[in-house]
Amino acid sequence: MSIANGTDLSRFPSFDLTRLLKTVFAPKGGEKVAVMIDLDDPRTVADLAFLDEEKNTIQRHAFNDIIGGLKTKTLADLDMTGGDLFAYKITGGSNLDLPDEAYTPSGEVVSFERDVYPNYDLILVVSTYSATAPLTALAKTYGFRGATMHGMNDIILASGLAVDYQEISKQAEKLRAGMAGANAVEIDFVVAENKHTLRLELTGQEAQKSHGLCHGGPDVANLPAGEVYFVPTSAGGTFPLRLESGTLSLMKVADGRIVDGELLTGDAEELNRLLEKFRVDPASGEIGELGFGTQDLPVSGRDIQDEKILGTVHVATGRSDHLGGDLTPDKFHDRGNATHEDILFSPEKTPEIDISEVRMERDGDVKILMAHYKPQYMQELLC
């Protein structure tokens, strides 16, 4: 099988929502399911008017592939009820808190906190921006389980959401166990023949994994999954940052936060706006995650899948409470800055940046995790 851009997906089974939910949640029967989407104008969920807007590709997948799959097969297959759709106003940023106001296809205005979170056992969010952090916090408050699947597209449906997460979990565990207890990780970046190094202090912490299984609760799975990650205790050095427009900058990190930056190529004003945000709201520049992909997946053009590819590495700034960190929205001067922004390094996303080496220090020993986007010690752990 291949799709319009020529990506070969023949090695993956076809997408099967029943198989996915059965594997991820191991439902016991009787659970009630809700699906949430984000829209510029959530009122357009009424009478499904949003389906006519060309830009709503993610939301159409939510309706056609998730709601459609639930109603035609999966609810009956797994002895579940519901399959109800709710729309909320797009947040405008990754992992920002969700609004409470929601709309239904019948035009009713409801409250998530009153009408949805307490009344559903499983909540699936298919959105433009990641909702993993706020949904994880809400799951702990209201007791539901859930999955976030932002950026859904054809490639993700046919690959990252079609894999066997029992196997993905086993693979992620091999890497997690082999990287646990790291004291620090150093990443060497090469840009225009100049090397820059970012050192992330991990203080021997237990490595964590995003592996796609959510059998206990309350909890939230971020799908596609397949990642080993840490919440750094501090960081220092420099690293290149490619902004959305293509502007390339060199960021200076001290005491765990981005404190300054230098323009390499592109728009100086774009960089200055970002640096001003870090100065005014320092928590937004805190290094809140170090992550490594664990799966063999095709490039989808969406970070949610592409950061799960073995041989990639990402760091993130901002909110970290959903990962076990202590940076919550109340610690930002402006809650509108309380995002969790993944910064992915991969041959496709950042071709002008080479990662010559990633080293893990543990108990006086040094392991080369990967070099030039090729897994080294990480590959040994999988053997």
C-alpha positions in Angstrom: 0.0 0.0 0.0 1.2 3.6 -0.7 -0.5 6.9 -0.4 -0.4 10.1 -2.5 3.2 11.1 -1.7 4.5 7.7 -2.5 5.2 6.4 1.0 5.3 2.6 1.0 3.2 1.3 3.8 2.9 -2.3 2.7 4.7 -3.6 5.7 2.0 -2.3 8.0 -1.4 -3.9 8.6 -4.4 -1.8 7.7 -5.7 0.6 10.3 -8.2 -1.1 12.6 -9.7 1.0 15.4 -11.0 -2.0 17.2 -7.6 -3.6 17.4 -6.0 -0.3 18.4 -8.4 0.4 21.3 -8.4 -3.2 22.4 -4.6 -3.2 22.6 -4.1 0.3 24.1 -6.9 0.1 26.7 -7.7 -3.6 27.2 -11.4 -2.6 27.8 -13.5 -4.9 29.9 -16.8 -4.0 28.4 -19.3 -1.3 29.4 -17.0 1.7 29.0 -18.4 4.9 27.5 -16.4 6.7 24.9 -16.2 10.3 23.9 -14.2 12.0 21.1 -13.0 15.6 21.3 -11.8 17.8 18.4 -10.6 21.4 18.2 -11.9 23.9 15.7 -11.3 27.6 15.1 -15.1 28.0 15.6 -16.3 25.0 17.6 -19.9 26.0 16.8 -19.4 24.6 13.3 -19.6 21.1 14.8 -23.4 21.7 14.7 -24.9 19.7 11.9 -21.3 18.7 11.0 -20.7 21.9 9.1 -16.9 21.7 9.9 -16.6 18.8 7.4 -17.1 21.2 4.5 -14.1 23.3 5.4 -11.0 22.2 3.5 -8.6 23.1 6.3 -10.1 20.7 8.8 -8.3 17.6 7.6 -7.4 16.4 11.1 -11.0 16.8 12.3 -12.3 15.0 9.2 -10.1 12.0 10.2 -11.6 12.2 13.7 -15.1 12.0 12.3 -14.5 9.5 9.4 -12.0 7.2 11.0 -12.6 7.4 14.7 -16.3 8.3 15.1 -17.1 6.3 12.0 -15.1 3.3 13.2 -16.7 3.5 16.6 -20.3 3.7 15.3 -20.0 1.1 12.6 -18.0 -1.6 14.4 -15.8 -0.9 17.4 -18.5 0.0 20.0 -20.2 -3.4 19.3 -16.9 -5.3 19.0 -15.6 -4.1 22.4 -19.0 -3.9 24.2 -18.7 -0.1 24.6 -21.2 2.8 24.4 -21.1 6.4 23.5 -19.0 7.5 20.5 -20.2 11.1 21.2 -18.4 14.0 19.6 -17.5 17.3 21.3 -15.7 20.3 19.8 -13.8 23.0 21.6 -12.1 26.2 20.5 -8.5 25.6 19.3 -6.0 26.5 22.0 -3.3 27.9 19.7 -0.4 26.2 21.4 0.9 22.8 22.3 -0.4 21.4 25.6 -2.1 24.6 26.7 -5.0 24.1 29.1 -8.3 23.2 27.4 -11.3 25.5 27.6 -14.3 24.2 29.5 -16.9 25.2 26.9 -17.7 22.6 24.3 -20.3 22.1 21.5 -22.1 19.1 20.2 -23.3 18.2 16.7 -26.9 19.0 17.8 -25.8 22.6 18.6 -25.9 22.1 22.4 -23.3 24.0 24.6 -21.9 21.8 27.3 -19.3 21.9 30.0 -16.4 19.5 29.8 -15.9 19.5 33.5 -19.6 19.0 34.3 -20.9 17.0 31.3 -18.0 15.1 29.8 -15.0 14.3 32.0 -17.0 12.8 34.9 -19.4 10.8 32.6 -17.0 9.0 30.2 -14.6 6.2 30.8 -12.5 6.7 27.7 -11.8 10.0 26.0 -10.1 10.3 22.6 -8.7 13.7 21.6 -7.9 14.2 17.9 -6.7 17.8 17.6 -4.4 20.3 15.9 -2.3 21.0 19.0 -1.3 18.3 21.5 -3.6 18.0 24.5 -1.6 15.4 26.4 -0.5 17.6 29.3 -3.9 19.0 30.2 -5.8 15.8 29.5 -3.3 13.9 31.7 -4.0 16.3 34.6 -7.8 16.1 34.0 -7.7 12.3 33.9 -6.1 12.3 37.4 -8.9 14.6 38.6 -11.9 12.8 37.0 -10.7 9.2 36.8 -11.0 8.5 33.1 -8.4 7.1 30.7 -7.7 8.6 27.3 -5.5 9.0 24.2 -4.3 12.0 22.4 -3.8 11.8 18.7 -3.0 15.3 17.4 -2.0 16.0 13.8 -3.7 12.8 12.5 -3.0 12.2 8.8 -3.1 9.4 6.2 0.4 8.2 6.9 -0.1 8.2 10.7 -3.3 6.2 10.4 -1.7 3.7 8.1 1.5 3.2 10.1 1.9 4.7 13.6 -1.7 3.9 14.5 -1.7 0.5 12.8 1.2 -1.1 14.7 1.0 -3.7 17.4 1.5 -1.7 20.6 2.2 -4.8 22.6 5.3 -5.2 20.5 6.1 -1.5 20.6 5.9 -1.5 24.4 8.4 -4.4 24.6 10.8 -2.6 22.3 10.5 0.7 24.3 11.1 -1.2 27.5 14.4 -2.7 26.3 15.6 0.9 25.5 14.2 2.3 28.7 15.8 -0.3 30.9 19.1 0.1 29.1 19.2 3.9 29.5 17.8 4.1 33.1 20.1 5.6 35.7 21.9 8.0 33.3 23.8 10.8 35.0 23.9 13.0 31.9 23.5 13.1 28.2 25.6 15.3 25.8 24.4 16.1 22.3 27.0 17.3 19.7 25.3 19.4 16.9 27.2 20.4 13.8 25.9 23.4 11.8 27.9 25.0 9.0 30.9 22.9 10.1 30.8 24.4 13.6 30.2 22.1 16.6 27.9 23.0 19.5 27.2 20.9 22.6 24.2 20.7 24.9 24.6 18.9 28.2 21.5 17.7 30.0 21.8 16.7 33.6 19.7 13.6 34.5 21.1 12.8 38.0 20.7 9.0 37.7 16.9 9.2 37.3 14.7 6.4 36.1 14.1 6.6 32.3 10.5 6.7 31.3 8.7 5.4 28.2 5.8 6.4 26.1 4.7 3.0 24.8 1.1 3.2 23.9 -0.5 1.0 26.6 -3.0 2.5 29.0 -4.3 -0.6 30.9 -4.4 1.0 34.3 -5.9 4.3 35.2 -6.4 7.1 35.3 -3.9 7.7 32.5 -3.5 9.0 29.0 -1.6 7.5 26.1 0.0 9.8 23.5 -0.4 8.1 20.1 1.6 7.3 18.0 3.8 6.2 20.9 7.3 4.8 21.0 9.7 7.0 23.0 12.2 6.9 25.9 12.4 10.2 27.8 13.8 12.0 30.7 12.9 15.3 32.5 16.3 17.0 32.9 17.2 18.4 36.3 19.4 21.0 34.6 21.1 21.8 31.3 23.8 24.0 29.8 25.6 24.7 26.6 24.4 25.7 23.1 22.1 24.1 20.5 20.7 25.1 17.1 17.0 25.8 16.9 15.1 25.9 13.6 12.0 28.0 13.8 8.8 27.4 11.8 9.7 29.8 9.1 13.2 28.2 8.6 15.0 30.8 10.6 18.1 29.2 12.2 19.4 30.3 15.5 21.9 29.2 18.1 20.4 29.1 21.6 22.4 29.5 24.8 21.3 27.4 27.8 22.3 28.0 31.4 20.9 26.6 34.6 18.4 24.5 32.7 16.9 27.4 30.7 17.4 29.2 27.4 18.9 32.5 28.3 20.0 34.0 25.0 20.2 33.3 21.3 22.2 34.2 18.2 20.8 34.5 14.7 22.5 32.2 12.1 20.2 32.7 9.1 16.8 34.1 8.6 14.5 36.5 10.3 16.1 38.4 13.2 12.7 39.8 14.4 11.3 36.3 14.7 14.2 35.3 16.9 13.9 38.4 19.0 10.2 37.8 19.7 11.0 34.3 20.9 13.9 35.6 23.1 11.7 38.3 24.5 9.1 35.6 25.6 11.9 33.7 27.3 13.0 36.9 29.1 9.6 37.9 30.2 8.4 34.4 31.1 11.6 32.3 31.9 9.6 29.1 32.5 8.8 29.0 28.8 12.4 28.5 28.0 13.1 25.8 30.6 14.4 22.5 29.1 11.6 20.2 30.2 12.3 17.0 28.3 14.9 14.9 26.5 13.4 12.2 24.3 14.5 9.4 21.9 12.4 7.7 19.3 12.1 3.9 19.5 10.1 2.8 16.4 10.8 2.0 12.8 8.2 4.3 11.1 7.9 6.3 7.9 8.2 10.0 8.1 4.8 11.5 8.3 5.5 15.2 8.3 4.0 15.5 11.8 6.3 15.7 14.9 3.9 13.5 16.9 5.0 10.5 14.7 8.4 11.6 13.5 9.8 12.1 17.0 9.0 8.4 17.6 11.4 7.2 14.9 14.5 5.4 16.1 17.5 7.6 15.4 15.8 10.9 16.2 16.2 12.9 19.3 14.2 15.8 20.7 14.3 18.3 23.5 11.4 20.3 24.7 10.8 23.6 26.4 8.2 24.5 28.9 5.5 22.5 30.7 6.7 19.1 32.1 4.1 18.0 34.7 2.6 15.4 32.3 6.1 13.8 32.1 6.7 13.7 35.9 8.3 17.1 36.1 7.2 19.9 38.3 6.7 22.7 35.8 2.9 23.4 35.9 0.9 26.2 34.2 0.7 28.2 37.5 4.5 28.7 37.4 4.4 30.7 34.2 3.8 34.5 34.4 1.2 34.1 31.6 -0.7 30.8 31.3 -0.8 31.4 27.6 2.9 30.6 27.6 2.5 27.3 29.4 3.1 25.2 26.4 5.3 22.1 26.0 7.2 22.7 22.7 9.0 19.7 21.2 12.2 20.5 19.2 12.8 17.6 16.9 16.1 16.8 15.3 16.0 14.4 12.4 17.4 14.2 8.8 14.1 15.2 7.3 13.1 17.9 9.8 16.5 19.5 10.3 18.7 18.6 7.3 21.0 21.5 7.9 21.8 20.2 11.4 23.9 17.1 11.9 24.0 15.3 15.3 27.5 14.0 15.2 27.1 12.2 18.5 24.9 11.6 21.5 26.7 10.4 24.6 25.2 9.0 27.8 27.2 9.1 31.0 26.3 6.6 33.7 28.4 5.6 36.7 31.7 6.7 35.1 30.9 4.9 31.8 30.1 6.6 28.5 27.9 5.0 25.8 27.4 6.5 22.4 23.6 6.3 22.0 23.6 7.5 18.4 25.8 9.2 15.8 24.7 11.0 12.6 21.1 10.0 13.3 22.1 6.3 13.4 21.5 4.4 16.6 24.6 2.9 18.2 24.3 1.7 21.8 20.5 2.0 21.3 20.7 -0.6 18.5 22.7 -2.9 20.8 19.9 -2.7 23.4 17.4 -3.9 20.9 19.4 -7.0 19.9 
